[in-house]
Amino acid sequence: SHGFALKAALAAHLDVQPAQLTLGNGSNEVLELIARAYLRPGDEAVVPEYAFAIFAIVAHAAGARVVSVPARDYGADLEALRAAVTERTRLVFLANPNNPTGTMVAAGPLREFVAGLPHHTLMVLDEAYCEYVRRPDYPDGVRWLQDFERLIVTRTFSKVYGLAGLRVGYAVSHAGLAEFLNRVRESFNVNSLGLVGAQAALADREHLERTVALNDAGLAELTAQVRALGLDFIPSVGNFLTVDVGGPAAVVYWAMLRQGVIARPLACAG
């Protein structure tokens, strides 16, 4: 029920202690555990505009007030996020890179932001797409845990590892935070096939590198085709591309859906 073997493999891979890990039924459940553990009615959770929709959903489910902060150039505005933090703010959520805009926050500004948060506020850094990023200024949140006791980093096996159907995600934090999260975690929340599948995927570096290379090629091709159509887009560091279709996004969404292509209207991302 505690995922002993997978935690041991993850701990070795990340150079952390097993006690710092919390396993979830996908990182979606890990985010829900964080909200259940640290939010109460009357508390506040700060989220950027165009953020992963689950951030607001789990905060609302815990009875908290969600403070959505307008984006800057479709990415997180760190100054505005910091200004939105009050004495009632318990959680700040930030995906890096961000789903669905593909934007990222560089290491220097993000580290300064985390360092400036008050002691009563936890920082939740969602790195679900971190393996796709090739930028040298992209931060590894796990490496910061030794400096920030109030930081929780979430990751998943659903993206680059391709195990979305098996539902395995995890959080890395200080052991004290992880111990508290595991109090609200249901026993056997990750099934046996998910545990062994994730452990095998973690050891398969060739598959990971091939997937990242395939994504790089696909993103370059998609970007070239969008340019050829004369459409604007947000430069992406992830495995998705946000395109300005020049009109109501819903029209294009339904037209693509009728052809079997599932897109995501950005107007529905908040």
N, C-alpha and C positions, 0 to 999 in steps of 0.2 A: 504493500500500500504506500510505501514511502519512496519507491523507485530507486532502491539502493544502487543497483548497477549503473543505471543511467546517470544518477547524480555523481557517482564516482568518475564516470567517463567525462561528464561535463566539467567537473571540478578540475580534472587534469587538463582538459582542453583550454579552459579559461584561466587557469592558474588561480583558482579560488578554493575555499573550503566547501565541502558538501553541505555544511550547516548554513551556508549563505544562499542556498538554492531553494526555490519553491516551484514545484511542477504544477502544471495546469492542463486542463482539457483545451489545448490551444492557448495562445497568449490572451485570447478573449476572456477566458475564465480567470486568468491571473489578474487582469485588470479589474474584473469584478471582485475578486478577493481583496484587492487593495482598497477598493471603494467600500466594501462591507466592513473591513477592518478599521478604516481610518476616517470614515465620514459618518456624521450623525445629522439628523434634521437640524437645520439652522447653520450648519457649516457651509463653506463655500469651496468650490473647485474651479480653478481658472484654466480655460482651454483656448487655444488660438482658433480664429476663424479658419474654415476649410480643414479642420483637423479630422482625424479618424472619428467617425460618428459614435463609436462605442464609448469614447471618453465621456461624452455628455450623458449617454444612456445609463451607464453604470452609476454615475454621480446622481442623476435624478432618481434612480431606483433606490439609492441609499437615503433619499430625502434631502439631499444637499441642494443648495442654489448653485446653478452653473453660470459662471461669468465668462461670456464669449468675447474675446478681444479681437478687434479688427486686424486683418492681415496687412502686411507691407510687402508689395510686389508678390502677392499670393503666398508669401512665406510668413513665418512667425516673426512678429515685431517684439523683440525682447524688452525694449524699453517700455512699451505699452503693457506687456505682460507683468513686468515688475510693478508698474504703477497700479495695476489692478489688484495686487495682493494686499489684503487687509488683515486685521487681527483675527478674522474669522476664516481665513483661507487655510485649509488643511492640505490640499493637494494642488499641484500644478502639473498638468499633463502636456507633454510635448513629444511628437513623433519626429524622429530624425533618421533617415529622410522622411518627409511628410507624405502620407497617403491622403488625398490622391494627386497633389500638385507636383510631386517629385522634387520639391525644394529641400534644401538642407541648411543647417546652422553650423558655421565653422567652429573649430575647437576653441579659439580664443574668446570670442563673445559668449559662447555657451558656458564655458567654465566660469567666466566672470558673473554670469547670470545666476548660476547655481550657487556660487559662493556668496552672493548677495541676498539670498532668500533668508527670511527669519527662521528661527529655530522651530517654531510651531508649524512650519510648512514642509511637507514632503514633496520632493521632485520626482515625478514618474517620467522616465525617459524611455520611450518606446522605440526600440531599434529593430523592428521586425524585418526591415529591408537592408540592414547594415552590410550584409555580405556582397551586395551589388555595387557598393560605392567604391570608386577608384580614386577619389580625390585625396591628396596628401594632407589637406587640412580638415579631413573628416575625423571627429573625435571617437574614441572607443570609451564609452561610458563605464564599462566594467573596470578599466584601469583607474578610474577616479574614485572608486568606492573607498579606498584607503584614506582619502582626503575629505570625503563628504559622507557623514553618517546618516544623513536624511535623504539619500539618493537611492532610488529603486530603478533598475534597468530591466526592461522586459524584452524577450526575444522569442522566436518561434521556429519550429521545423516545417511550417506550412508553406513557406515561400521558396527560398533558394533550394531547400532540400526536397521539395515536392511532396511532402507528406500531409497535405491539408486534410485529407479524409481520415487520417489516423489521430489527429487532434492532440498535438503535443506542443506545449509552450512552456516557458519558464521565466522566473524572475531571479535576478541576482541582486543582493543587497547585503547590508550588515547582518550578521547572524541573529541579532536581537529582533530586527524587523522580520526576517524570514521565519523566525520561531513564532512570531505573532500571526503572520499570514497563515502558517500551517495549522494554527488553532481553528481557523474558520474554513480551512480546506476539507472537503469531504474525503473520507478514506476511499481508496481505489478510484480516484477521479480520472486517472490516466490508465487506459486498458493495457493489457499485457502485450498485445501486438504493437501498440503505439510505443511502449517502452523499448522493446527489442528493435523495432524499426528505427527509432530515433538514435539508438546507440550504434546501429550499423551505419546509418547515414552520416553520423558524426565522424566515423572512421574512413568514409569514402571521399577522400580529397579529390580524386580524379573526377567523380561525378559533379562535385561542387564547382570545380574549375571549368568543366565543360558547360555547365549550366550558366555560369557567369559570362563566359565567352559567347554563348548563344544569345544571351540577353543583350550583350553589347552590340552584336551584329544586328539583332532585331530592332533595337532602339535606333541605331544609325539608319537602317533602311526605312523605318517608319518616319523618322525625322526628315529624311530626304524626300519622301513622298508627300509629306505635309507641306514642305517648302515648295514642292513642284505645284501644288494646288494653290499656292499663294496665301496660305493660312498662317496666322501667328500661333505660337505655342510657348509654353513655359519650359525652358531648358530643364531636363530631368537628370537626376543622378540615380534614379531607382529603376524599376522595371515597369513603368507606366509613363504615359505622356498626356498632358492636359493641353487640349487644342481649342483655340478660339474659332468656332465654326462660322462666325460672321452673322449669326442670327440666333433665334431661340434654340437652345440645346436640345429641348425635348423633341423637337421635330426630327433632328438627326438621330437622337437616341432610338426613337421608335422605328425609323427607317432601317437602322442597322440591326435592331432586334429582329425585324421581319426577315433579315438575311442570316440570322443565327449568330450575330456578333453582339455580345453584351458589353455595352459601354456604361459610363457613369456620368450623368449630368452634374456638373460642378455645383449648380444651384441647389442640388439635393445633398451636398456633402456636409453641411453643417449640422 
